[in-house]
Amino acid sequence: MPRQEVVIRNEAEAWYWLSYAHSGATVADDVVIRFDGWPTVRLDFEGRDFHSSVPSRVMPPILDLQKELHRAYCLLKYGEDNVRKLTNDDRDASEIVVNVGDGSSIFEVQLSDQLNNIVGAVLGKMGSQEVLFAVTSLALLYAGHASWKAWLTHKAREKEIDLPLRMSEEETKRTELLSAALVHREPIRVLADGMDEVRNHALYRMKPADRLMIPHSDIALDGGTAARISHAPRVESEEVRIDGEFKIFSVDSGNMSGYRIKVYRITDGLELSVRIPDAALSLEEREILKTAEWDKTRVLLRINARELRGKITSAALVSVKIAGHEPPRPEGDDSPVDVD
């Protein structure tokens, strides 16, 4: 019997396969998933500084796109938002190349090779249906023109700006499908937020006389409007350690995000949803977690987390011990620990 093959050559095919994966339809374990010539992220700038040239002010959003692709590779392959885990081979597999076209300045980034590399890295570690969902979602978040239009429409409504930009009925249904499909899939939600920041940063860097052509449309956004829509780029999150005695609310398992525990810290009531990376814990530690959940006993947890503006945005478990069995750490040692 021939292997199931999914070849995605354009945006319409990506929407079809996203709908297919989200519907719960059967995807063979040995499925072949491949992107062929798509997706392409395209930014088309016009202005005095854009004549087949690259002003330095527009490089940060392009570098943001590279960071988001590294995060995608790391989240899907290793189950955590910690790009320090990426090997040199991982970084090579997700490195982008920017082509600058003639005329104004058309920046094009072809992502089929990078997404194919992600498929190769995670197929077998995740269920085939989840892999298909993840990569089609990423492709549409990065390059789907409906995603661009939905983001701009939302920002214009938020800032009470009248843009001649309307979502068709089909585009509205597609973006609603993507939003609904992301509800229980935290890694892709994180990456969706990251791509919104890439779009925001591209607009934020424009000068008043610049124009940005909206991908796959006849609408241009001038620099003045871009300044009203965009905001200062977000501050990078920082790695922090969160250790202490915790009680466990629940242990959950969820497709791409793997096993998670919901906990609160005894000393201050801090509540967290903590990811358990693959192979991070020994069998003994897993038994401690199960017992602590059932009996509602205290455990000592060591947690790597990321903090942005005083808020914990992600957390991954490093180790667990029965309360009272933790050897003392050297004074002042609160540095993050890599999770294997």
Buried (B, 14 or more C-beta within 10 A) or exposed (E): EEEBEBEBEEBEBBBBBBBBBBEEEEBBEEBBBBBEEBBBBBBBBBBEBBEEEBBEEBEBBBEBBBBBBBBBBBBBBBBBBBBEBBEEEBBEBBEBEBEEEEEBBBBBBBBBBBBBBBBEBBBEBBBBBBBBBBBBBBBBBBBBBBBBBBBBBEBBEEEEEEBEBEBEEEBBBBBEBBEEBBEEBBBBBBBBEBBBBBBBBBBBBBBEEBBBBBBBEEBBBBBEBBBBBBBEBBEEBEEBBBBBBBBBBEBEEEBBBBBBBBBBBEEEEEEBBBBBBBEBBEEEBBEBBEBBBEEEEBBBBBBBBBBEEEEBBBBBBBBBBBBEEBEEEEEEEEEBEEBE
